[in-house]
Structures are given as structure tokens and as C-alpha cells.
């Protein structure tokens, strides 16, 4: 996890550096690009679509997993049912963890706020990459 925090810190520093370049020459602005290219590779977005029957006021949970060797950098979800409200959206490590205690799963849950059961179309997204 410390390695992942280090990568997030590098990304944050890179974003701040890119956005605060008003006093630099154009050729100086590309200095941070090698940092990102050398730290993160194999970027992809994984999508998991499920249609679940959800009772009134019940919570439905799904997730999206990164492929082996990649960690989750972010994620989220969506639903076409306006009655389904997102309750939780966060990285997770499923138990048991076949990838050695790294965050490679994006977990998201919705609550059915209607008075009727729904067949909800839920989508979870995981932003995945290899980090060094």
C-alpha cells in the first residue's frame, strides 16, 4: 500500500506541476511526462455490468476487478434507475486476496430508494494500471 500511496503522491505532484506552469517556457512543461510514463503502464478501465433485482430500501453491491499484476487507481459506478442511489464507492481488497494484499478491486453499493422492487442495471468501473 505504501507503494500505491507513493504513486498517488507522484501523480498529485505531477498534476500540480502541470497546472502551475505559467512562469515556465513551453519546453519545460514536458518535464513531468516521463515521471508518469515510467510510473504507470497498462492503463485500462474495467467494467462490470449486472442486472439485479433489488427490494425496496435494500442495498445492492457489485465490484470490478483489475487483472492480475495491476492495481486500482480509481473507479465508480452508474445505474440507469434513478431510484438507485450510490451509498459506497471505494477501493477494496477482496478476501482472500490472490494478488498479495494490494487494492485491485473497486467496490460500489446502491440503495433502492423507491417503494417497489426494481430490476436495476448497475455498472461498476475500475481504473487499473501497473505501477512501479
VOBANU-137753 format. One record per residue (C-alpha): residue number from 1; residue in one letter; x, y, z. Coordinates in steps of 0.1 Angstrom, whole numbers, plus 5000, padded with zeros to 4 digits. Layout:
// residues N
REC pos code    u    v    w
REC NUM    A    X    Y    Z
...
//
This chain:
// residues 132
REC pos code    u    v    w
REC   1    X 5000 5000 5000
REC   2    X 5029 5024 5006
REC   3    X 5040 5019 4970
REC   4    X 5005 5028 4958
REC   5    X 5005 5059 4981
REC   6    X 5038 5069 4966
REC   7    X 5024 5066 4931
REC   8    X 4994 5088 4940
REC   9    X 5018 5114 4955
REC  10    X 5038 5114 4923
REC  11    X 5006 5119 4903
REC  12    X 4994 5147 4925
REC  13    X 5028 5164 4923
REC  14    X 5027 5160 4885
REC  15    X 4992 5174 4882
REC  16    X 5002 5204 4904
REC  17    X 5033 5209 4884
REC  18    X 5014 5208 4851
REC  19    X 4988 5233 4863
REC  20    X 5013 5258 4878
REC  21    X 5035 5263 4847
REC  22    X 5027 5299 4839
REC  23    X 5063 5311 4846
REC  24    X 5079 5282 4826
REC  25    X 5089 5280 4790
REC  26    X 5070 5256 4768
REC  27    X 5098 5231 4766
REC  28    X 5100 5230 4804
REC  29    X 5063 5219 4807
REC  30    X 5070 5183 4794
REC  31    X 5094 5175 4823
REC  32    X 5068 5157 4843
REC  33    X 5056 5134 4814
REC  34    X 5085 5109 4818
REC  35    X 5076 5106 4855
REC  36    X 5041 5095 4846
REC  37    X 5052 5072 4818
REC  38    X 5078 5055 4839
REC  39    X 5055 5050 4870
REC  40    X 5023 5038 4854
REC  41    X 5017 5015 4824
REC  42    X 4990 4993 4810
REC  43    X 4962 5018 4819
REC  44    X 4927 5004 4813
REC  45    X 4891 5007 4826
REC  46    X 4874 4975 4836
REC  47    X 4835 4975 4835
REC  48    X 4812 4951 4853
REC  49    X 4775 4953 4843
REC  50    X 4749 4934 4863
REC  51    X 4712 4934 4864
REC  52    X 4700 4927 4899
REC  53    X 4665 4925 4915
REC  54    X 4666 4949 4944
REC  55    X 4638 4951 4970
REC  56    X 4625 4984 4984
REC  57    X 4651 5002 5006
REC  58    X 4676 4973 5000
REC  59    X 4712 4977 4991
REC  60    X 4729 4961 4961
REC  61    X 4766 4957 4958
REC  62    X 4789 4949 4929
REC  63    X 4825 4955 4920
REC  64    X 4851 4955 4892
REC  65    X 4884 4937 4894
REC  66    X 4917 4947 4879
REC  67    X 4936 4920 4860
REC  68    X 4965 4902 4878
REC  69    X 4995 4925 4882
REC  70    X 4975 4957 4881
REC  71    X 4962 4979 4909
REC  72    X 4931 5000 4911
REC  73    X 4938 5038 4907
REC  74    X 4901 5048 4909
REC  75    X 4867 5038 4900
REC  76    X 4830 5045 4902
REC  77    X 4796 5033 4890
REC  78    X 4763 5042 4875
REC  79    X 4728 5030 4872
REC  80    X 4700 5037 4847
REC  81    X 4675 5035 4875
REC  82    X 4670 5070 4891
REC  83    X 4657 5053 4923
REC  84    X 4691 5037 4929
REC  85    X 4714 5060 4949
REC  86    X 4751 5054 4954
REC  87    X 4759 5046 4990
REC  88    X 4796 5035 4988
REC  89    X 4823 5038 4962
REC  90    X 4858 5028 4973
REC  91    X 4888 5006 4966
REC  92    X 4889 4973 4983
REC  93    X 4909 4941 4986
REC  94    X 4886 4911 4984
REC  95    X 4892 4883 5010
REC  96    X 4910 4861 5003
REC  97    X 4934 4882 4983
REC  98    X 4951 4863 4955
REC  99    X 4971 4894 4945
REC 100    X 4991 4898 4977
REC 101    X 4973 4925 4997
REC 102    X 4970 4951 4970
REC 103    X 4940 4972 4961
REC 104    X 4928 4958 4928
REC 105    X 4890 4959 4933
REC 106    X 4866 4988 4931
REC 107    X 4835 4982 4953
REC 108    X 4803 5001 4949
REC 109    X 4769 4998 4965
REC 110    X 4735 5014 4957
REC 111    X 4703 5017 4977
REC 112    X 4668 5013 4962
REC 113    X 4650 5044 4975
REC 114    X 4617 5035 4958
REC 115    X 4587 5017 4974
REC 116    X 4589 4989 4948
REC 117    X 4613 4962 4938
REC 118    X 4635 4971 4908
REC 119    X 4654 4952 4882
REC 120    X 4683 4976 4884
REC 121    X 4711 4978 4857
REC 122    X 4742 4985 4877
REC 123    X 4777 4992 4864
REC 124    X 4809 4993 4883
REC 125    X 4842 5007 4868
REC 126    X 4877 5001 4880
REC 127    X 4906 5022 4866
REC 128    X 4936 4999 4865
REC 129    X 4973 5000 4858
REC 130    X 5007 4985 4866
REC 131    X 5026 5007 4890
REC 132    X 5063 5008 4897
//
